[in-house]
Amino acid sequence: MSAVRVVQHKYTSKDGTEYDSKEEYLYHQILLADKRVSCIHRQVKLSIFKSIYMIVPKQLKTKVRYDKRLMVSGHSYKPDFIFWEDGKLIVCDVKSKYTHSLREFRITAKGCINKIVAHNKKRHNGEPFVVFREAIHIKKNEWKIIDYPPDGNSYCEIEFHP
């Protein structure tokens, strides 16, 4: 079975700002109009897990040199938006109905959710201080908002019509 790839189509707004998709632009306009939302950041790089290296001895003619060998490659992720909403830090990814179903996104989203759950347990006593949100564009003015709480097993679905 071959992997399905999505062709990246950039979207440029009227003011010249470039977005990864039209859905991302539309959701950004919703965030800007929402009074509960502040400190909106776009395309911030997050490290899901770091690379793991092993120090390996290499015998030279007169001495031993220690080389760093990559064992497991790290993975980073760029969510579409990170912002504050009602005292919570929201890590948000905007998807179309089609790209939401792709396997590559599901794997990355699970890694991000696991990292957020671990952070909430360690730093905030399990309270949902950091939340992973999926904003799925269904139709013209219809969005499906899915917030993943700190337990990571259940989620809250909200139908949103601006």
The 8 nearest C-alpha neighbors of each residue, nearest first, counted from 0:
[[1, 2, 3, 4, 102, 101, 103, 5],
 [2, 0, 3, 4, 102, 101, 103, 5],
 [1, 3, 4, 0, 102, 103, 101, 5],
 [4, 2, 1, 5, 101, 102, 103, 0],
 [5, 3, 2, 6, 101, 7, 103, 1],
 [6, 4, 7, 3, 98, 8, 101, 97],
 [5, 7, 8, 4, 9, 3, 98, 20],
 [6, 8, 5, 9, 19, 20, 4, 10],
 [9, 7, 6, 20, 10, 19, 21, 5],
 [10, 8, 19, 20, 18, 7, 11, 17],
 [9, 11, 18, 20, 21, 17, 19, 8],
 [12, 10, 17, 16, 15, 18, 9, 13],
 [11, 13, 15, 16, 14, 17, 10, 24],
 [12, 14, 15, 11, 16, 17, 10, 24],
 [13, 15, 12, 16, 11, 17, 18, 10],
 [16, 14, 12, 13, 11, 17, 10, 18],
 [17, 15, 12, 11, 14, 18, 13, 10],
 [16, 18, 11, 10, 15, 12, 9, 19],
 [19, 17, 10, 20, 9, 11, 24, 23],
 [18, 20, 9, 10, 23, 8, 17, 21],
 [21, 19, 23, 10, 22, 18, 9, 8],
 [20, 22, 24, 23, 10, 25, 18, 19],
 [23, 21, 25, 20, 24, 26, 136, 95],
 [22, 24, 26, 20, 21, 25, 93, 27],
 [25, 23, 21, 27, 22, 26, 18, 28],
 [26, 24, 22, 28, 27, 23, 21, 29],
 [25, 27, 29, 23, 28, 24, 22, 30],
 [26, 28, 30, 24, 29, 25, 23, 31],
 [27, 29, 31, 25, 26, 30, 32, 24],
 [30, 28, 26, 32, 27, 31, 33, 25],
 [31, 29, 27, 33, 32, 28, 26, 36],
 [30, 32, 28, 29, 33, 27, 36, 34],
 [31, 33, 29, 30, 28, 34, 36, 27],
 [32, 34, 30, 35, 31, 36, 29, 37],
 [35, 33, 36, 32, 37, 31, 30, 84],
 [34, 36, 84, 33, 85, 37, 83, 30],
 [37, 35, 84, 34, 83, 33, 30, 82],
 [36, 38, 83, 39, 82, 84, 35, 34],
 [39, 37, 82, 83, 40, 36, 81, 84],
 [38, 40, 82, 37, 81, 80, 41, 83],
 [41, 39, 81, 80, 82, 38, 43, 42],
 [40, 42, 80, 79, 43, 81, 39, 78],
 [41, 43, 79, 77, 78, 80, 44, 40],
 [44, 42, 77, 41, 45, 78, 40, 81],
 [43, 45, 77, 76, 42, 75, 46, 78],
 [46, 44, 76, 75, 77, 47, 43, 78],
 [45, 47, 75, 48, 74, 76, 49, 44],
 [48, 46, 75, 74, 111, 45, 110, 114],
 [49, 47, 73, 46, 74, 50, 75, 114],
 [50, 48, 73, 51, 74, 46, 47, 72],
 [49, 51, 73, 72, 71, 52, 48, 69],
 [52, 50, 71, 70, 69, 49, 72, 53],
 [51, 53, 69, 70, 68, 67, 50, 54],
 [52, 54, 68, 67, 55, 69, 70, 51],
 [55, 53, 67, 66, 65, 68, 52, 56],
 [54, 56, 66, 65, 53, 67, 57, 68],
 [57, 55, 65, 64, 66, 63, 58, 54],
 [58, 56, 64, 63, 65, 59, 55, 66],
 [59, 57, 63, 64, 62, 56, 60, 61],
 [58, 60, 62, 63, 61, 57, 64, 56],
 [61, 59, 62, 58, 63, 57, 64, 56],
 [60, 62, 59, 63, 58, 64, 57, 56],
 [61, 63, 59, 60, 58, 64, 57, 65],
 [62, 64, 58, 57, 59, 56, 65, 61],
 [65, 63, 57, 56, 58, 66, 62, 59],
 [66, 64, 56, 55, 57, 54, 63, 67],
 [67, 65, 55, 54, 68, 56, 64, 57],
 [66, 68, 54, 53, 52, 55, 69, 65],
 [69, 67, 53, 52, 54, 66, 70, 55],
 [68, 70, 52, 71, 51, 53, 67, 72],
 [69, 71, 52, 51, 68, 53, 72, 50],
 [72, 70, 51, 50, 69, 73, 52, 49],
 [71, 73, 50, 51, 70, 74, 69, 49],
 [74, 72, 50, 49, 48, 71, 75, 51],
 [73, 75, 47, 48, 46, 49, 72, 76],
 [76, 74, 46, 47, 45, 44, 73, 77],
 [75, 77, 45, 44, 46, 78, 47, 74],
 [78, 76, 44, 42, 43, 45, 79, 75],
 [79, 77, 92, 80, 42, 91, 76, 43],
 [78, 80, 92, 42, 41, 91, 93, 77],
 [81, 79, 41, 91, 40, 78, 90, 42],
 [80, 82, 90, 40, 89, 39, 91, 41],
 [81, 83, 39, 38, 89, 88, 37, 40],
 [82, 84, 88, 37, 87, 36, 89, 38],
 [83, 85, 36, 87, 35, 86, 88, 82],
 [84, 86, 87, 35, 83, 36, 88, 37],
 [87, 85, 84, 83, 88, 128, 35, 36],
 [88, 86, 128, 84, 83, 85, 129, 89],
 [87, 89, 129, 83, 82, 128, 130, 84],
 [88, 90, 130, 82, 81, 129, 91, 131],
 [91, 89, 81, 131, 132, 130, 80, 78],
 [92, 90, 132, 80, 133, 89, 131, 81],
 [91, 93, 79, 133, 78, 134, 132, 94],
 [92, 94, 134, 23, 135, 133, 79, 91],
 [95, 93, 135, 99, 98, 134, 136, 96],
 [94, 96, 136, 97, 98, 135, 99, 22],
 [95, 97, 99, 137, 98, 135, 136, 94],
 [98, 96, 95, 99, 100, 101, 94, 135],
 [99, 97, 100, 95, 101, 94, 96, 5],
 [100, 98, 96, 97, 94, 101, 95, 104],
 [99, 101, 98, 97, 102, 96, 105, 104],
 [102, 100, 98, 103, 99, 104, 105, 97],
 [101, 103, 105, 104, 106, 100, 99, 107],
 [104, 102, 106, 105, 101, 107, 108, 100],
 [103, 105, 107, 102, 106, 101, 108, 99],
 [104, 106, 108, 102, 103, 107, 109, 101],
 [107, 105, 109, 103, 108, 104, 102, 110],
 [108, 106, 110, 104, 109, 105, 111, 103],
 [107, 109, 111, 105, 110, 106, 104, 112],
 [110, 108, 112, 106, 111, 107, 113, 105],
 [111, 109, 107, 113, 108, 112, 114, 47],
 [110, 112, 108, 114, 109, 113, 47, 115],
 [111, 113, 115, 109, 114, 110, 108, 116],
 [114, 112, 116, 110, 115, 111, 109, 117],
 [113, 115, 111, 117, 112, 116, 118, 110],
 [116, 114, 118, 112, 117, 113, 119, 111],
 [117, 115, 149, 113, 119, 118, 114, 112],
 [116, 118, 120, 114, 115, 119, 121, 113],
 [117, 119, 115, 121, 116, 120, 122, 114],
 [120, 118, 123, 125, 116, 122, 117, 121],
 [121, 119, 125, 124, 117, 118, 123, 122],
 [122, 120, 118, 119, 117, 123, 124, 125],
 [121, 123, 119, 118, 120, 124, 125, 117],
 [122, 124, 119, 125, 126, 120, 121, 128],
 [125, 123, 120, 126, 122, 121, 119, 127],
 [124, 126, 120, 119, 123, 127, 149, 121],
 [125, 127, 123, 124, 128, 119, 149, 120],
 [128, 126, 149, 129, 148, 130, 119, 125],
 [127, 129, 87, 126, 88, 119, 130, 123],
 [128, 130, 88, 127, 87, 89, 115, 119],
 [131, 129, 89, 147, 90, 148, 88, 127],
 [132, 130, 90, 147, 146, 89, 91, 112],
 [133, 131, 146, 91, 145, 90, 130, 147],
 [132, 134, 145, 92, 144, 91, 93, 135],
 [133, 135, 144, 93, 143, 92, 94, 132],
 [136, 134, 94, 143, 95, 142, 93, 96],
 [135, 137, 142, 95, 138, 96, 94, 141],
 [136, 138, 141, 142, 96, 135, 143, 95],
 [139, 137, 141, 140, 136, 142, 96, 95],
 [138, 140, 141, 137, 136, 142, 160, 25],
 [141, 139, 160, 138, 161, 142, 137, 136],
 [140, 142, 160, 138, 137, 139, 159, 136],
 [143, 141, 136, 159, 137, 135, 158, 144],
 [142, 144, 158, 135, 134, 157, 159, 145],
 [145, 143, 134, 157, 133, 156, 142, 135],
 [144, 146, 156, 133, 132, 155, 157, 143],
 [147, 145, 132, 155, 131, 154, 148, 133],
 [146, 148, 154, 131, 130, 151, 132, 145],
 [149, 147, 150, 151, 127, 130, 154, 146],
 [148, 150, 116, 151, 127, 125, 119, 147],
 [151, 149, 152, 148, 116, 153, 125, 147],
 [152, 150, 149, 148, 153, 147, 116, 112],
 [153, 151, 150, 154, 148, 147, 149, 112],
 [154, 152, 151, 147, 150, 148, 155, 149],
 [153, 155, 147, 146, 148, 156, 145, 152],
 [154, 156, 146, 145, 157, 147, 153, 148],
 [157, 155, 145, 144, 154, 158, 146, 143],
 [158, 156, 144, 143, 159, 145, 155, 146],
 [157, 159, 143, 142, 144, 156, 160, 141],
 [158, 160, 142, 141, 143, 157, 161, 144],
 [159, 161, 141, 140, 142, 158, 143, 139],
 [160, 140, 159, 141, 29, 142, 139, 158]]
